[in-house]
Amino acid sequence: MCGLGAHCVALLKRYPGYRS
C-alpha cells in the first residue's frame, strides 16, 4: 500500500512503524 512516491515518504516519516 505504498505507491504514491513523495506522499508515501511523508506517511513513512509520520509512521516509523508503517509497513504495508
PDB file with SEQRES, HELIX, SHEET and CRYST1 records, atoms N, CA, C and O in Angstrom:
SEQRES   1 A   20  MET CYS GLY LEU GLY ALA HIS CYS VAL ALA LEU LEU LYS          
SEQRES   2 A   20  ARG TYR PRO GLY TYR ARG SER                                  
HELIX    1 AA1 ALA A    6  ARG A   14  1                                   9    
CRYST1    1.000    1.000    1.000  90.00  90.00  90.00 P 1           1          
ATOM      1  N   MET A   1       0.844  -1.197   0.000  1.00  0.00           N  
ATOM      2  CA  MET A   1       0.000   0.000   0.000  1.00  0.00           C  
ATOM      3  C   MET A   1       0.882   1.251   0.000  1.00  0.00           C  
ATOM      4  O   MET A   1       0.660   2.171   0.787  1.00  0.00           O  
ATOM      5  N   CYS A   2       1.859   1.279  -0.864  1.00  0.00           N  
ATOM      6  CA  CYS A   2       2.789   2.412  -0.876  1.00  0.00           C  
ATOM      7  C   CYS A   2       3.240   2.674  -2.305  1.00  0.00           C  
ATOM      8  O   CYS A   2       4.308   2.225  -2.719  1.00  0.00           O  
ATOM      9  N   GLY A   3       2.430   3.397  -3.048  1.00  0.00           N  
ATOM     10  CA  GLY A   3       2.845   3.681  -4.436  1.00  0.00           C  
ATOM     11  C   GLY A   3       2.498   5.114  -4.803  1.00  0.00           C  
ATOM     12  O   GLY A   3       2.005   5.387  -5.898  1.00  0.00           O  
ATOM     13  N   LEU A   4       2.764   6.036  -3.864  1.00  0.00           N  
ATOM     14  CA  LEU A   4       2.423   7.440  -4.139  1.00  0.00           C  
ATOM     15  C   LEU A   4       3.681   8.295  -4.163  1.00  0.00           C  
ATOM     16  O   LEU A   4       3.605   9.524  -4.167  1.00  0.00           O  
ATOM     17  N   GLY A   5       4.834   7.644  -4.178  1.00  0.00           N  
ATOM     18  CA  GLY A   5       6.087   8.404  -4.241  1.00  0.00           C  
ATOM     19  C   GLY A   5       6.310   9.268  -3.010  1.00  0.00           C  
ATOM     20  O   GLY A   5       6.376   8.754  -1.893  1.00  0.00           O  
ATOM     21  N   ALA A   6       6.424  10.573  -3.205  1.00  0.00           N  
ATOM     22  CA  ALA A   6       6.700  11.502  -2.101  1.00  0.00           C  
ATOM     23  C   ALA A   6       5.623  11.384  -1.021  1.00  0.00           C  
ATOM     24  O   ALA A   6       5.918  11.462   0.172  1.00  0.00           O  
ATOM     25  N   HIS A   7       4.379  11.196  -1.450  1.00  0.00           N  
ATOM     26  CA  HIS A   7       3.285  11.093  -0.483  1.00  0.00           C  
ATOM     27  C   HIS A   7       3.529   9.917   0.463  1.00  0.00           C  
ATOM     28  O   HIS A   7       3.262   9.992   1.662  1.00  0.00           O  
ATOM     29  N   CYS A   8       4.035   8.848  -0.103  1.00  0.00           N  
ATOM     30  CA  CYS A   8       4.316   7.658   0.702  1.00  0.00           C  
ATOM     31  C   CYS A   8       5.418   7.967   1.702  1.00  0.00           C  
ATOM     32  O   CYS A   8       5.346   7.545   2.857  1.00  0.00           O  
ATOM     33  N   VAL A   9       6.430   8.696   1.270  1.00  0.00           N  
ATOM     34  CA  VAL A   9       7.552   9.050   2.149  1.00  0.00           C  
ATOM     35  C   VAL A   9       7.038   9.821   3.356  1.00  0.00           C  
ATOM     36  O   VAL A   9       7.498   9.613   4.479  1.00  0.00           O  
ATOM     37  N   ALA A  10       6.082  10.714   3.117  1.00  0.00           N  
ATOM     38  CA  ALA A  10       5.517  11.515   4.207  1.00  0.00           C  
ATOM     39  C   ALA A  10       4.849  10.595   5.229  1.00  0.00           C  
ATOM     40  O   ALA A  10       4.961  10.808   6.437  1.00  0.00           O  
ATOM     41  N   LEU A  11       4.157   9.577   4.732  1.00  0.00           N  
ATOM     42  CA  LEU A  11       3.484   8.644   5.637  1.00  0.00           C  
ATOM     43  C   LEU A  11       4.510   7.875   6.456  1.00  0.00           C  
ATOM     44  O   LEU A  11       4.329   7.659   7.654  1.00  0.00           O  
ATOM     45  N   LEU A  12       5.588   7.464   5.799  1.00  0.00           N  
ATOM     46  CA  LEU A  12       6.632   6.713   6.494  1.00  0.00           C  
ATOM     47  C   LEU A  12       7.274   7.577   7.565  1.00  0.00           C  
ATOM     48  O   LEU A  12       7.639   7.086   8.633  1.00  0.00           O  
ATOM     49  N   LYS A  13       7.411   8.861   7.279  1.00  0.00           N  
ATOM     50  CA  LYS A  13       8.036   9.775   8.255  1.00  0.00           C  
ATOM     51  C   LYS A  13       7.100   9.975   9.439  1.00  0.00           C  
ATOM     52  O   LYS A  13       7.547  10.137  10.575  1.00  0.00           O  
ATOM     53  N   ARG A  14       5.800   9.962   9.166  1.00  0.00           N  
ATOM     54  CA  ARG A  14       4.827  10.168  10.256  1.00  0.00           C  
ATOM     55  C   ARG A  14       4.667   8.856  11.029  1.00  0.00           C  
ATOM     56  O   ARG A  14       4.438   8.860  12.238  1.00  0.00           O  
ATOM     57  N   TYR A  15       4.791   7.738  10.312  1.00  0.00           N  
ATOM     58  CA  TYR A  15       4.644   6.443  10.976  1.00  0.00           C  
ATOM     59  C   TYR A  15       5.899   5.598  10.766  1.00  0.00           C  
ATOM     60  O   TYR A  15       5.990   4.860   9.785  1.00  0.00           O  
ATOM     61  N   PRO A  16       6.869   5.702  11.679  1.00  0.00           N  
ATOM     62  CA  PRO A  16       8.129   4.950  11.579  1.00  0.00           C  
ATOM     63  C   PRO A  16       7.877   3.439  11.546  1.00  0.00           C  
ATOM     64  O   PRO A  16       8.743   2.670  11.128  1.00  0.00           O  
ATOM     65  N   GLY A  17       6.690   3.020  11.989  1.00  0.00           N  
ATOM     66  CA  GLY A  17       6.398   1.584  12.019  1.00  0.00           C  
ATOM     67  C   GLY A  17       5.404   1.226  10.934  1.00  0.00           C  
ATOM     68  O   GLY A  17       4.759   0.179  10.987  1.00  0.00           O  
ATOM     69  N   TYR A  18       5.283   2.112   9.940  1.00  0.00           N  
ATOM     70  CA  TYR A  18       4.321   1.870   8.855  1.00  0.00           C  
ATOM     71  C   TYR A  18       4.910   0.891   7.851  1.00  0.00           C  
ATOM     72  O   TYR A  18       5.839   1.228   7.116  1.00  0.00           O  
ATOM     73  N   ARG A  19       4.359  -0.341   7.820  1.00  0.00           N  
ATOM     74  CA  ARG A  19       4.884  -1.346   6.868  1.00  0.00           C  
ATOM     75  C   ARG A  19       3.724  -2.100   6.259  1.00  0.00           C  
ATOM     76  O   ARG A  19       3.264  -3.092   6.824  1.00  0.00           O  
ATOM     77  N   SER A  20       3.241  -1.644   5.109  1.00  0.00           N  
ATOM     78  CA  SER A  20       2.093  -2.310   4.480  1.00  0.00           C  
ATOM     79  C   SER A  20       2.322  -2.406   2.989  1.00  0.00           C  
ATOM     80  O   SER A  20       1.476  -2.933   2.267  1.00  0.00           O  
TER      81      SER A  20                                                      
END                                                                             
